[in-house]
Amino acid sequence: MKYIKNGTILLFLVGFSFTQAQTEKGKVLIGADSNMNMTITENSIQSDEESVGYGEVTTIKFSPQVAYLVANNFALGIEVPYENSSADQESKAVLVLPFMRIYAKNKSSPSVKPFFQAGAGFDVSTIYTRDEDFKSDMFSYKFNTGVASFINQTVALEFGIQYQYNSLKLREFNPNNVKIISKEFSFNLGFSFVL
């Protein structure tokens, strides 16, 4: 087992040292990331009458995305994050999040490219509780930055950190204009493909 682990690490290092990253105009970026249960969420409920904070929530996310490099190192695309959260209640959300991504040039190691990504979008969600279901509207924006380490010319392993803001408002039975606000910091790990 030890030899397999060491051999895998060696292959990654050799791949990184000889690979040239392909982030030129005209390429298509396909990727996905997972927060892998490493999300810290601070939640509050706000209405016209009061603002109340409440505890942390365990969240699992998966975020497939596709983008087109409109210029060298600059991509525009759509991300469709899926989220399943659980605490006292369970909620599931699917967003449509247009985004832009900028890769920084790295002359010392062309196979490792730092990046910055920002996006904003809307969602129609359902919150599932023990007693009943609620339909809601959600606005979300997020920023993430990290490093894409290209294993070969088309496959990159991505590591990063992310900040996401969500504002969720119930559509029905909401005379006090109640909103659920969440602010998340998370660590991301995923793969991307540049074709």
N, C-alpha and C positions, 0 to 999 in steps of 0.2 A: 504494500500500500504506500509506503514511504517513497519507493522508487517511482511509482506512478505520479504521485504529487510533485516530486522534484522534476520529473520529465515534462509534465504539463507546464510548470513554471518556466523551465528552460525553453520550451517551444514558444511560449508567449514572448519571452524576452528576445529570442532570435527573430521572431516575426516583427516585433516593434522596431528592431534596429535596421531592417532592410526595407521597410514598407514606406511608400510615398502615399500620403493621404489624397484622396480624390474629392475635392470640394469645389470643382470648377462649374462655371455657368453651364446650364443645360442638363445637369445630372438630377436624378430623383432621389430624395432621402426618404427611407422607410425605417421607422423605428418604434420602439416600445420601451417603457420603463416600468419598474415596480418599486413601490416604497418599502416593500418587504417588512411591514409592521414597525417601521421606525419613524412613525409620525407623532409629533407632539402637537396637540390641538388645544387652543384656549377658546372656550365657548362662552357666549353670553346671549341672553334673550332681551331684546329691546322693544319697547312699545311706547305709546304716547304717555303712559302713566308711570312706567318705571323701567329700570335696566337691572337685570339680574345675571350674575355669572354662575356657571356651573362647571362640573368636573371635566376630566379628560375622557377622550373617546378613542377606542382602538379602531383603526381604519386600514383597510387593504385596498390598494389601487392598482389599476393596470391601465396604461395610457398608450394605445397605438396611435401613430401619427404618420402622415405623409406630407412631403414638402417638395417644392421645386426650387432648385438653385437658380434664381433670376440673375445673379451676378456671381463672380468668384467669391466664395466664402460668405454668401448672403442668400438665405432661403426664406421663402414664404410658404406656409402650409396650414393644414388643419389637424388638430389633435382631438381625439374622442376619448377622454378619460372615463373610465368606469370606476365607481367607488361603492364600497360596501362598508358601512360603519355600524358598530354595535356598542351599546352601553345599556342604559335602561330601555332604549328603543333601538330598532334596526331601521336603517335607511339605505336606499340604493339610488344612485344618481348616474346619469349618462349625460355628459356635457358635449357641446360642439364648440371648440375653442380655436379660432383662427390664431396663428402665431407667426412670429418672425424669429429667425436664428442667425446669429453672426458668429463666424469662426475667426479666431485670431491667428495670424501667421506665427509660426514657430520655426525659425531658421535653424536653431540648434538641434531640433528633433522633429522633422516634418511629419512623422507618423503620429505625433501627439499634438492635438489641436484643442486649446481652450475654446469654450464657446459661451455665449450669452443668449438666452431665449426669453421672450415675453409674449404673452397672449391674454386675450379676454373673450368671454362668451357667455351664453345663456343656457339654461336647462329647465326642463319641466320635470319635477321630481315627485316621488311619493314617499312619505314617511310612514313606515309600518310600525304601529305600536301594539301593545297587547290588546287594546280595546277596539281601535278603529284605524282607518287609513286616512291620511290627509294629503291633498294635492297642493303643490307649491310651485312658485317661480323662483329661480335662483340666478343671480349674476355672480360671475367669478372672474378674477384676474390672477395671473401668476407670473413670477419671474424665477428663472433658474439659471444657474451658471455651473460650469463643470469642465471636465476634460474628456475628449473623445480620443481614445487610444486605438489606432487602426491596427488590427491584427494582420490584415492583408489590404489590398487596394479597395475592397468594397465593404468589409466588415469592421465595425468599431465597437469596442466595449466602452460604455460611458459611465462616469462617476460624477455626481454633482450634488448640490444643495438647492433647495427650492423654498420659496415663500409663496403661499397662496391665500387669497382673501375670498371668502364666500359670504354672500348675503342672501338668505333664503326667507321668502315671505309666503305665508299661507294664503291660498286663494279663497278659501271658504271659511265662514265663521271666524272672521278676523276684525271685529269692530274696533279693537284698540291698535290696529296697524302693527301687529307683532312681527318682528324680524328675528331670525336666528343668524348671528354673525359668528363666523369662525375664521381664525387666523392660524395658519399652519406653517411650521418649519419642518422640513423633512430632508432625508438623505436618499438619493436616488441611485439605482443601479440598473443598467439596461444595455441593449444592443441597438445599433443602427446599421442600416445597409445603404450604401450610396451606389446607385446603379446608373 
